[in-house]
Amino acid sequence: MDVFNLFLFSRKGCCLCKGLEERLRCLDLQKMSPPLALKVIDVDEKTTPASVRKHYDLEVPVLVLGRNSQENLVTLPRVSPRLKGEGLFNWLQRACSHSLLSD
């Protein structure tokens, strides 16, 4: 089965970004359908393309689904900072399924 990347565009020092990353790391993303691999991208890193930095600068944290960081990216709806555990897993499964079906 194909594995999709779940990109978390974030930045150091952002409490919302840190909290979402911690909650996502507690999930077994391999049990998603399709399985997901979390990739965290700091929009302020020098290696991050300027176009990415410009696009997500004021929006972080942002979850984006795709096979790679350059093409066929689908931005997921903003997740509630209150969701965690099973609730976050279920929300993510629905958001990913809906995004992949509408692609």
C-alpha positions in Angstrom: 0.0 0.0 0.0 1.2 3.5 -0.8 2.4 5.6 2.0 1.6 9.3 1.9 3.5 12.0 3.6 1.8 14.2 6.2 3.7 17.5 6.1 3.4 19.7 9.1 4.5 23.2 8.2 5.6 24.8 11.5 8.1 27.0 13.1 10.2 26.9 16.2 8.8 28.9 19.1 5.2 28.4 18.0 3.3 26.7 20.9 0.5 25.6 18.5 3.0 24.0 16.2 4.8 22.2 19.0 1.6 21.0 20.5 0.3 19.6 17.2 3.6 17.9 16.4 3.6 16.3 19.8 0.0 15.0 19.5 0.7 13.7 15.9 3.8 11.9 17.1 1.7 10.0 19.7 -0.5 8.6 16.9 0.3 5.4 15.0 0.1 7.0 11.6 1.0 3.7 9.9 -2.5 2.5 10.9 -4.2 5.2 8.8 -5.7 4.3 5.4 -3.5 5.0 3.6 -0.5 4.9 6.0 1.1 8.3 6.7 4.6 9.3 7.5 5.0 12.6 9.4 7.4 15.1 7.9 7.9 18.4 9.9 9.0 21.4 7.8 10.2 24.5 9.6 9.1 27.4 7.4 12.0 29.5 8.8 14.8 27.1 7.9 17.2 28.4 5.3 16.7 25.2 3.3 13.0 25.8 3.0 12.1 27.3 -0.4 11.1 31.0 -0.2 7.8 30.1 -1.9 6.9 27.7 0.9 7.9 30.3 3.5 5.8 33.0 1.9 2.8 30.7 1.4 2.7 29.3 5.0 4.4 32.1 7.0 1.3 33.4 8.8 -0.7 30.2 8.6 1.3 27.7 10.7 0.7 25.1 11.9 -0.6 23.7 8.5 -1.1 20.0 7.7 -0.6 19.1 4.0 -1.0 15.6 2.5 1.1 14.5 -0.5 3.6 12.0 -1.8 6.4 14.6 -1.9 6.8 18.2 -0.8 6.6 19.6 -4.3 3.6 18.2 -6.2 0.0 17.1 -5.7 -0.2 18.6 -2.3 -3.6 18.8 -0.5 -3.9 21.2 2.4 -6.1 19.7 5.2 -8.6 21.8 7.1 -7.3 23.5 10.3 -7.3 21.0 13.2 -8.7 22.0 16.6 -5.9 22.4 19.2 -8.2 20.5 21.6 -8.2 17.3 19.5 -5.9 14.5 20.7 -5.6 10.8 20.9 -8.4 8.9 19.2 -10.3 12.1 18.4 -7.3 13.4 16.5 -6.7 10.1 14.8 -10.4 9.9 13.6 -10.4 13.5 12.4 -7.2 12.9 10.5 -8.5 9.8 8.9 -11.7 11.6 7.8 -9.8 14.6 6.5 -7.3 12.5 4.6 -9.9 10.2 3.1 -12.0 13.2 2.0 -9.0 14.9 0.5 -7.8 11.9 -1.4 -11.3 11.2 -2.8 -11.7 14.7 -4.0 -8.3 14.8 -5.6 
